[in-house]
Amino acid sequence: MSTVTDDTDRALVARRRLAATPAQVFDAFREPQRLARWWGPAGFRNHFAVFEFRPGGRWRHEMEGPDGQRYPNEALFEALEPGSRVVVRHVSAPGFTLTVTLTPAGGGTDLEWRQVFDTAALRAQLQAVCEPANEQNLDRLQAELAAAS
């Protein structure tokens, strides 16, 4: 017997059509030097300490804000399907699971960025910050893909 849960009250979803193939988008996640260039909101830099891009692999990094403040992050790669899906479990606070789904579309890729927080209260608390930050993250990914082509 399977259990289906409705996580709508805990989820933030962003979608974007990208002018790159699903394989090219997946590579922007897989290659740590590229991921460090685009991960996070506008103005942030990344410092990776551990990057084990495999199912069950750890990802420890600090995001450095425009003011120089550093924010430690610890995550696990839960699932990786080349050219199709990346699932990251953010184990440090705030707790959430990010599922990025890549679908071929008209010579490019339709990307869905689904961030599911551990609780509805946490989603409500962070929505005003995370929604624009997620869009900025996708803007940066789009720029990284354009620079690589």
Backbone as a printed PyTorch tensor [residue, N CA C, xyz], in Angstrom:
tensor([[[  0.8460,  -1.1870,   0.0000],
         [  0.0000,   0.0000,   0.0000],
         [  0.8830,   1.2390,   0.0000]],

        [[  0.6430,   2.1470,  -0.9070],
         [  1.4440,   3.3640,  -0.9700],
         [  0.6620,   4.5180,  -0.3550]],

        [[  1.4140,   5.4530,   0.1690],
         [  0.8200,   6.6250,   0.7830],
         [  1.1510,   7.8390,  -0.0670]],

        [[  0.1480,   8.5990,  -0.4310],
         [  0.3450,   9.8080,  -1.2060],
         [  0.1200,  10.9840,  -0.2760]],

        [[  1.0840,  11.8910,  -0.2280],
         [  0.9330,  13.0630,   0.6250],
         [  0.8080,  14.3020,  -0.2440]],

        [[  0.0080,  15.2320,   0.2050],
         [ -0.1510,  16.5070,  -0.4790],
         [  0.7570,  17.5050,   0.2250]],

        [[  1.8200,  17.9190,  -0.4620],
         [  2.7820,  18.8350,   0.1560],
         [  2.6000,  20.2690,  -0.3250]],

        [[  1.4640,  20.5700,  -0.9320],
         [  1.2300,  21.8980,  -1.5020],
         [  1.4480,  23.0110,  -0.4830]],

        [[  1.0460,  22.7840,   0.7660],
         [  1.1850,  23.8200,   1.7970],
         [  2.6270,  23.9970,   2.2590]],

        [[  3.5210,  23.1040,   1.8230],
         [  4.9330,  23.1980,   2.2180],
         [  5.8550,  23.5370,   1.0510]],

        [[  5.2980,  23.6450,  -0.1620],
         [  6.1250,  23.7450,  -1.3710],
         [  6.1430,  25.1450,  -1.9740]],

        [[  7.3180,  25.4980,  -2.4940],
         [  7.4870,  26.6570,  -3.3680],
         [  7.9610,  26.0990,  -4.7060]],

        [[  7.3290,  26.5410,  -5.7920],
         [  7.6430,  25.9970,  -7.1110],
         [  7.9490,  27.1350,  -8.0740]],

        [[  9.0450,  26.9830,  -8.8100],
         [  9.4080,  27.9170,  -9.8780],
         [  9.6190,  27.0970, -11.1430]],

        [[  9.2700,  27.6910, -12.2740],
         [  9.4540,  27.0160, -13.5540],
         [ 10.1580,  27.9550, -14.5190]],

        [[ 10.9470,  27.3510, -15.4110],
         [ 11.6940,  28.1650, -16.3600],
         [ 11.9450,  27.3350, -17.6110]],

        [[ 11.8250,  27.9570, -18.7760],
         [ 12.2510,  27.3370, -20.0360],
         [ 13.6740,  27.8040, -20.2870]],

        [[ 14.5830,  26.8620, -20.4540],
         [ 16.0020,  27.1580, -20.6420],
         [ 16.4320,  26.7980, -22.0620]],

        [[ 17.3050,  27.6110, -22.6290],
         [ 17.8250,  27.3890, -23.9830],
         [ 19.0660,  26.5110, -23.9190]],

        [[ 18.8940,  25.3280, -23.3490],
         [ 19.9670,  24.3420, -23.2460],
         [ 19.2940,  22.9800, -23.1340]],

        [[ 20.0110,  21.9400, -23.5190],
         [ 19.4430,  20.5980, -23.4270],
         [ 19.4030,  20.1540, -21.9660]],

        [[ 18.5670,  19.1650, -21.6390],
         [ 18.5820,  18.6370, -20.2760],
         [ 19.9700,  18.1640, -19.8350]],

        [[ 20.7280,  17.5610, -20.7420],
         [ 22.0860,  17.1130, -20.3970],
         [ 22.9790,  18.2980, -20.0370]],

        [[ 22.8600,  19.4010, -20.7770],
         [ 23.6670,  20.5950, -20.4820],
         [ 23.2720,  21.2050, -19.1300]],

        [[ 21.9880,  21.2160, -18.8290],
         [ 21.5360,  21.7490, -17.5390],
         [ 22.0460,  20.8530, -16.4170]],

        [[ 21.9380,  19.5480, -16.5880],
         [ 22.4210,  18.6070, -15.5800],
         [ 23.9200,  18.8130, -15.3290]],

        [[ 24.6840,  19.0420, -16.3960],
         [ 26.1220,  19.2780, -16.2510],
         [ 26.4150,  20.5140, -15.4010]],

        [[ 25.5480,  21.5220, -15.4610],
         [ 25.7400,  22.7330, -14.6530],
         [ 25.5700,  22.4500, -13.1700]],

        [[ 24.8930,  21.3620, -12.8340],
         [ 24.8010,  20.9000, -11.4410],
         [ 25.9950,  20.0090, -11.0940]],

        [[ 26.3720,  19.1360, -12.0260],
         [ 27.3750,  18.1100, -11.7660],
         [ 28.7930,  18.6620, -11.6210]],

        [[ 29.1110,  19.7310, -12.3360],
         [ 30.4710,  20.2700, -12.3300],
         [ 30.5880,  21.3240, -11.2250]],

        [[ 31.3420,  21.0230, -10.1560],
         [ 31.3500,  21.9040,  -8.9810],
         [ 31.8000,  23.3350,  -9.2630]],

        [[ 32.7510,  23.5390, -10.1630],
         [ 33.2000,  24.9020, -10.4460],
         [ 32.0840,  25.7060, -11.1040]],

        [[ 31.2780,  25.0520, -11.9100],
         [ 30.1350,  25.7300, -12.5470],
         [ 29.0240,  25.9740, -11.5340]],

        [[ 28.7110,  24.9760, -10.7440],
         [ 27.6570,  25.1230,  -9.7380],
         [ 27.9960,  26.2510,  -8.7690]],

        [[ 29.2530,  26.3450,  -8.3890],
         [ 29.6760,  27.4190,  -7.4750],
         [ 29.4510,  28.7960,  -8.0810]],

        [[ 29.5260,  28.9110,  -9.4040],
         [ 29.3350,  30.2100, -10.0570],
         [ 27.8840,  30.6700, -10.0420]],

        [[ 26.9260,  29.7350, -10.0940],
         [ 25.5410,  30.1610, -10.2490],
         [ 24.6390,  29.8670,  -9.0620]],

        [[ 25.0690,  29.0490,  -8.1220],
         [ 24.1870,  28.6460,  -7.0210],
         [ 23.9220,  29.8120,  -6.0670]],

        [[ 22.6590,  30.0310,  -5.7510],
         [ 22.2790,  31.0370,  -4.7700],
         [ 21.7530,  32.3080,  -5.3990]],

        [[ 21.2580,  33.1960,  -4.5440],
         [ 20.6950,  34.4600,  -5.0360],
         [ 21.7620,  35.3790,  -5.6110]],

        [[ 21.3130,  36.4180,  -6.2780],
         [ 22.2070,  37.4160,  -6.8710],
         [ 23.1490,  37.9710,  -5.8080]],

        [[ 24.4150,  38.1110,  -6.1860],
         [ 25.4120,  38.6980,  -5.2930],
         [ 26.0940,  37.7190,  -4.3610]],

        [[ 25.6670,  36.4620,  -4.3380],
         [ 26.2700,  35.4620,  -3.4470],
         [ 27.3900,  34.7160,  -4.1550]],

        [[ 28.3830,  34.3120,  -3.3660],
         [ 29.4820,  33.4570,  -3.8300],
         [ 29.4470,  32.1720,  -3.0210]],

        [[ 30.0730,  31.1330,  -3.5400],
         [ 30.0750,  29.8310,  -2.8780],
         [ 31.4830,  29.3380,  -2.6270]],

        [[ 31.6320,  28.6540,  -1.5010],
         [ 32.8940,  28.0170,  -1.1200],
         [ 32.5490,  26.5700,  -0.7600]],

        [[ 32.9550,  25.6210,  -1.6240],
         [ 32.6260,  24.2160,  -1.4190],
         [ 33.7220,  23.5450,  -0.5990]],

        [[ 33.3340,  22.8550,   0.4580],
         [ 34.2680,  22.0660,   1.2650],
         [ 34.2000,  20.5910,   0.8720]],

        [[ 32.9780,  20.0870,   0.6400],
         [ 32.7510,  18.6960,   0.2320],
         [ 31.7160,  18.7150,  -0.8790]],

        [[ 31.9990,  18.0140,  -1.9620],
         [ 31.0500,  17.9250,  -3.0740],
         [ 31.1340,  16.5190,  -3.6480]],

        [[ 30.2300,  15.6490,  -3.2130],
         [ 30.1990,  14.2440,  -3.6280],
         [ 28.9400,  14.0390,  -4.4800]],

        [[ 29.0420,  14.3230,  -5.7460],
         [ 27.8850,  14.2980,  -6.6470],
         [ 27.5660,  12.8650,  -7.0440]],

        [[ 26.8620,  12.2010,  -6.1410],
         [ 26.3890,  10.8300,  -6.3380],
         [ 25.2330,  10.6360,  -5.3640]],

        [[ 24.3190,   9.7110,  -5.6420],
         [ 23.2390,   9.4660,  -4.6910],
         [ 23.8010,   9.1240,  -3.3120]],

        [[ 23.3420,   9.8190,  -2.2920],
         [ 23.8440,   9.6510,  -0.9360],
         [ 25.0610,  10.5060,  -0.6260]],

        [[ 25.5960,  11.1900,  -1.6360],
         [ 26.7950,  12.0130,  -1.4520],
         [ 26.5100,  13.2910,  -0.6730]],

        [[ 27.5230,  13.7570,   0.0250],
         [ 27.4040,  14.9650,   0.8400],
         [ 27.8060,  16.1970,   0.0330]],

        [[ 27.2180,  17.3220,   0.4380],
         [ 27.5620,  18.6100,  -0.1420],
         [ 27.5940,  19.6170,   0.9990]],

        [[ 28.8130,  19.9920,   1.3900],
         [ 28.9970,  21.0090,   2.4350],
         [ 29.6100,  22.2300,   1.7750]],

        [[ 28.9630,  23.3750,   2.0060],
         [ 29.4970,  24.6060,   1.4380],
         [ 29.0340,  25.8020,   2.2560]],

        [[ 29.7190,  26.8950,   2.0300],
         [ 29.3100,  28.1700,   2.6140],
         [ 28.9130,  29.0880,   1.4850]],

        [[ 27.7750,  29.7560,   1.6870],
         [ 27.3630,  30.8010,   0.7640],
         [ 27.7720,  32.1210,   1.3950]],

        [[ 28.4650,  32.9270,   0.6310],
         [ 28.9390,  34.2300,   1.1110],
         [ 28.0690,  35.3230,   0.4980]],

        [[ 27.4020,  36.0770,   1.3700],
         [ 26.5370,  37.1520,   0.9150],
         [ 27.3170,  38.3550,   0.4440]],

        [[ 26.6380,  39.2920,  -0.2030],
         [ 27.3000,  40.5030,  -0.6990],
         [ 27.9870,  41.3060,   0.4080]],

        [[ 27.5250,  41.1430,   1.6530],
         [ 28.1150,  41.8560,   2.7930],
         [ 29.2880,  41.0970,   3.4120]],

        [[ 29.6530,  39.9380,   2.8280],
         [ 30.7610,  39.1400,   3.3340],
         [ 30.3640,  38.1180,   4.3880]],

        [[ 29.1240,  38.1710,   4.8660],
         [ 28.6790,  37.1780,   5.8530],
         [ 28.5720,  35.8160,   5.1900]],

        [[ 29.0100,  34.7890,   5.9210],
         [ 28.9850,  33.4200,   5.3930],
         [ 27.8800,  32.6160,   6.0550]],

        [[ 27.2230,  31.8050,   5.2230],
         [ 26.1100,  30.9800,   5.6740],
         [ 26.4460,  29.5170,   5.3970]],

        [[ 26.7240,  28.7220,   6.4580],
         [ 27.0660,  27.3150,   6.2500],
         [ 25.8480,  26.5070,   5.8040]],

        [[ 26.0810,  25.5780,   4.8920],
         [ 25.0340,  24.7050,   4.3620],
         [ 25.5370,  23.2760,   4.3290]],

        [[ 24.6560,  22.3590,   4.6880],
         [ 24.9530,  20.9250,   4.6200],
         [ 23.7800,  20.2690,   3.9060]],

        [[ 24.1000,  19.4730,   2.8840],
         [ 23.0530,  18.8190,   2.1030],
         [ 23.5050,  17.4280,   1.6880]],

        [[ 22.5420,  16.6460,   1.2440],
         [ 22.7960,  15.3180,   0.6920],
         [ 22.1440,  15.2410,  -0.6820]],

        [[ 22.8330,  14.6160,  -1.6260],
         [ 22.2360,  14.3460,  -2.9230],
         [ 21.4260,  13.0550,  -2.7710]],

        [[ 20.1140,  13.1890,  -2.7590],
         [ 19.2540,  12.0150,  -2.5530],
         [ 19.0690,  11.2090,  -3.8260]],

        [[ 18.9180,  11.8940,  -4.9500],
         [ 18.7180,  11.2070,  -6.2330],
         [ 19.3280,  12.0410,  -7.3390]],

        [[ 19.9590,  11.3600,  -8.2850],
         [ 20.5510,  12.0150,  -9.4510],
         [ 20.2430,  11.1550, -10.6660]],

        [[ 19.4840,  11.7200, -11.5980],
         [ 19.1490,  11.0270, -12.8400],
         [ 19.6530,  11.9060, -13.9740]],

        [[ 20.7990,  11.5450, -14.5780],
         [ 21.4110,  12.3990, -15.5960],
         [ 20.4090,  12.8750, -16.6500]],

        [[ 20.4120,  14.1870, -16.8780],
         [ 19.5430,  14.7900, -17.8680],
         [ 18.0730,  14.8260, -17.4880]],

        [[ 17.7480,  14.4670, -16.2460],
         [ 16.3400,  14.3470, -15.8920],
         [ 15.9660,  14.9340, -14.5250]],

        [[ 16.7730,  14.6400, -13.4830],
         [ 16.3370,  15.0300, -12.1430],
         [ 17.5180,  15.1140, -11.1810]],

        [[ 17.4380,  16.1200, -10.2930],
         [ 18.3880,  16.2940,  -9.1900],
         [ 17.5500,  16.5000,  -7.9240]],

        [[ 17.8180,  15.6910,  -6.8950],
         [ 17.1080,  15.8430,  -5.6210],
         [ 18.1480,  16.0760,  -4.5280]],

        [[ 18.0060,  17.2180,  -3.8510],
         [ 18.9440,  17.6190,  -2.8020],
         [ 18.1650,  17.7810,  -1.4980]],

        [[ 18.6160,  17.0980,  -0.4610],
         [ 18.0330,  17.2450,   0.8780],
         [ 18.9160,  18.2030,   1.6710]],

        [[ 18.3790,  19.3630,   2.0280],
         [ 19.1020,  20.3670,   2.8310],
         [ 18.9430,  19.9620,   4.2910]],

        [[ 20.0180,  19.4220,   4.8820],
         [ 19.9190,  18.8720,   6.2350],
         [ 20.2070,  19.9020,   7.3180]],

        [[ 20.9030,  20.9820,   6.9820],
         [ 21.0660,  22.0590,   7.9610],
         [ 19.8250,  22.9460,   7.8820]],

        [[ 19.6100,  23.7340,   8.9130],
         [ 18.4340,  24.6070,   8.9340],
         [ 18.5570,  25.6660,   7.8480]],

        [[ 17.4760,  25.9770,   7.1740],
         [ 16.1330,  25.4180,   7.2920],
         [ 16.0130,  24.1040,   6.5230]],

        [[ 15.2450,  23.1730,   7.0540],
         [ 15.0930,  21.8680,   6.4320],
         [ 14.1550,  21.8910,   5.2430]],

        [[ 14.6340,  21.3880,   4.1080],
         [ 13.8030,  21.2610,   2.9140],
         [ 14.4250,  20.2520,   1.9660]],

        [[ 13.6150,  19.8110,   1.0040],
         [ 14.0880,  18.9790,  -0.0890],
         [ 13.8250,  19.7250,  -1.3910]],

        [[ 14.8570,  19.8590,  -2.2000],
         [ 14.7580,  20.5040,  -3.4950],
         [ 14.7760,  19.4310,  -4.5750]],

        [[ 13.7400,  19.4280,  -5.4130],
         [ 13.6900,  18.5250,  -6.5570],
         [ 13.6740,  19.3730,  -7.8180]],

        [[ 14.6880,  19.1800,  -8.6530],
         [ 14.7860,  19.8780,  -9.9320],
         [ 14.5230,  18.8380, -11.0110]],

        [[ 13.4760,  19.0890, -11.7860],
         [ 13.0830,  18.1780, -12.8550],
         [ 13.3480,  18.8450, -14.1930]],

        [[ 13.9850,  18.1020, -15.0930],
         [ 14.3650,  18.5980, -16.4150],
         [ 13.5980,  17.8160, -17.4750]],

        [[ 12.8780,  18.5410, -18.3360],
         [ 12.0790,  17.9120, -19.3810],
         [ 12.4360,  18.5470, -20.7210]],

        [[ 12.7920,  17.7190, -21.7310],
         [ 13.0870,  18.2850, -23.0510],
         [ 11.8820,  19.0630, -23.5730]],

        [[ 12.1540,  20.2240, -24.1920],
         [ 11.0730,  21.0590, -24.7090],
         [ 11.5900,  21.9540, -25.8240]],

        [[ 11.1660,  21.7020, -27.0340],
         [ 11.4740,  22.5800, -28.1580],
         [ 12.9400,  22.9020, -28.3370]],

        [[ 13.8140,  21.9220, -28.2230],
         [ 15.2480,  22.1510, -28.3740],
         [ 15.9090,  22.6720, -27.1170]],

        [[ 15.1370,  22.8940, -26.0700],
         [ 15.6670,  23.3590, -24.7880],
         [ 15.1750,  22.4650, -23.6680]],

        [[ 14.9590,  23.0810, -22.5170],
         [ 14.5640,  22.3260, -21.3280],
         [ 13.5410,  23.1150, -20.5300]],

        [[ 12.4840,  22.4180, -20.1390],
         [ 11.5780,  22.9660, -19.1280],
         [ 12.0920,  22.4830, -17.7780]],

        [[ 12.3890,  23.4300, -16.9060],
         [ 12.9070,  23.1240, -15.5720],
         [ 11.8200,  23.4310, -14.5520]],

        [[ 11.6130,  22.4890, -13.6310],
         [ 10.7590,  22.7350, -12.4690],
         [ 11.6360,  22.6490, -11.2300]],

        [[ 11.5780,  23.6860, -10.3960],
         [ 12.3620,  23.8340,  -9.1670],
         [ 11.3550,  23.7460,  -8.0320]],

        [[ 11.3020,  22.6070,  -7.3500],
         [ 10.2870,  22.3770,  -6.3150],
         [ 10.9820,  22.2280,  -4.9600]],

        [[ 10.7840,  23.2210,  -4.1200],
         [ 11.4070,  23.2770,  -2.7980],
         [ 10.3170,  22.9780,  -1.7670]],

        [[ 10.4330,  21.8180,  -1.1010],
         [  9.4290,  21.4020,  -0.1260],
         [ 10.0430,  21.4850,   1.2690]],

        [[  9.5170,  22.3940,   2.0620],
         [ 10.0090,  22.6130,   3.4260],
         [  9.4630,  21.5440,   4.3670]],

        [[ 10.1380,  21.3700,   5.4870],
         [  9.7420,  20.3440,   6.4480],
         [  8.3620,  20.6070,   7.0460]],

        [[  7.9790,  21.8760,   7.1710],
         [  6.6660,  22.2130,   7.7200],
         [  6.0530,  23.3590,   6.9120]],

        [[  4.7370,  23.4440,   6.9730],
         [  4.0370,  24.5500,   6.3240],
         [  4.4100,  25.8760,   6.9860]],

        [[  4.6160,  25.8580,   8.2950],
         [  4.9950,  27.0910,   9.0050],
         [  6.3460,  27.6010,   8.5270]],

        [[  7.2840,  26.7020,   8.2840],
         [  8.6050,  27.0980,   7.7960],
         [  8.4910,  27.6880,   6.3910]],

        [[  7.6890,  27.0760,   5.5470],
         [  7.4690,  27.6300,   4.2050],
         [  6.8880,  29.0360,   4.3020]],

        [[  5.8810,  29.2080,   5.1320],
         [  5.2440,  30.5250,   5.2760],
         [  6.2390,  31.5620,   5.7860]],

        [[  7.0900,  31.1420,   6.6980],
         [  8.0860,  32.0510,   7.2810],
         [  9.1130,  32.4980,   6.2440]],

        [[  9.4890,  31.6120,   5.3270],
         [ 10.5810,  31.8860,   4.3920],
         [ 10.1360,  32.2440,   2.9790]],

        [[  8.8630,  32.1690,   2.6930],
         [  8.3670,  32.3840,   1.3370],
         [  8.8030,  33.7230,   0.7490]],

        [[  8.6940,  34.8010,   1.5030],
         [  9.0170,  36.1420,   0.9840],
         [ 10.4920,  36.2660,   0.6110]],

        [[ 11.3590,  35.4940,   1.2510],
         [ 12.7890,  35.5070,   0.9270],
         [ 13.0950,  34.4980,  -0.1840]],

        [[ 12.5320,  33.3020,  -0.0660],
         [ 12.8980,  32.2100,  -0.9770],
         [ 12.3350,  32.3680,  -2.3830]],

        [[ 11.1270,  32.8920,  -2.5280],
         [ 10.5880,  33.0180,  -3.8880],
         [ 11.4710,  33.8920,  -4.7750]],

        [[ 11.8130,  35.1190,  -4.3680],
         [ 12.7100,  35.9040,  -5.2410],
         [ 14.1130,  35.3120,  -5.3210]],

        [[ 14.5970,  34.7070,  -4.2390],
         [ 15.9350,  34.0920,  -4.2610],
         [ 15.9730,  32.9320,  -5.2510]],

        [[ 14.9150,  32.1310,  -5.3040],
         [ 14.8670,  31.0200,  -6.2570],
         [ 14.8680,  31.5420,  -7.6980]],

        [[ 14.1340,  32.6130,  -7.9580],
         [ 14.1240,  33.2020,  -9.3040],
         [ 15.5120,  33.7360,  -9.6680]],

        [[ 16.1930,  34.3750,  -8.7060],
         [ 17.5560,  34.8680,  -8.9460],
         [ 18.5020,  33.6990,  -9.2130]],

        [[ 18.3210,  32.6000,  -8.4830],
         [ 19.1240,  31.4080,  -8.7000],
         [ 18.9450,  30.9140, -10.1370]],

        [[ 17.7070,  30.8780, -10.6070],
         [ 17.4540,  30.4360, -11.9840],
         [ 17.9830,  31.4310, -13.0110]],

        [[ 17.9480,  32.7250, -12.6880],
         [ 18.5670,  33.7280, -13.5640],
         [ 20.0570,  33.4370, -13.7130]],

        [[ 20.7000,  33.1190, -12.6020],
         [ 22.1380,  32.8440, -12.6170],
         [ 22.4500,  31.5470, -13.3840]],

        [[ 21.5940,  30.5370, -13.2150],
         [ 21.7540,  29.2960, -13.9820],
         [ 21.6220,  29.5940, -15.4730]],

        [[ 20.6300,  30.3740, -15.8460],
         [ 20.4230,  30.7340, -17.2420],
         [ 21.6540,  31.4510, -17.8150]],

        [[ 22.2380,  32.3630, -17.0380],
         [ 23.4390,  33.0650, -17.4860],
         [ 24.6190,  32.1010, -17.6220]],

        [[ 24.7520,  31.1680, -16.6930],
         [ 25.8350,  30.1670, -16.7640],
         [ 25.6890,  29.3130, -18.0180]],

        [[ 24.4800,  28.9000, -18.3250],
         [ 24.2500,  28.0910, -19.5170],
         [ 24.5560,  28.8820, -20.7850]],

        [[ 24.1770,  30.1450, -20.8210],
         [ 24.4460,  30.9890, -21.9870],
         [ 25.9490,  31.1860, -22.1760]],

        [[ 26.6800,  31.3580, -21.0740],
         [ 28.1330,  31.5680, -21.1490],
         [ 28.8490,  30.3080, -21.6410]],

        [[ 28.2860,  29.1460, -21.3840],
         [ 28.9130,  27.8790, -21.7720],
         [ 28.6240,  27.5000, -23.2270]],

        [[ 27.6460,  28.1770, -23.8400],
         [ 27.2910,  27.7720, -25.2120],
         [ 28.0830,  28.5280, -26.2500]]])
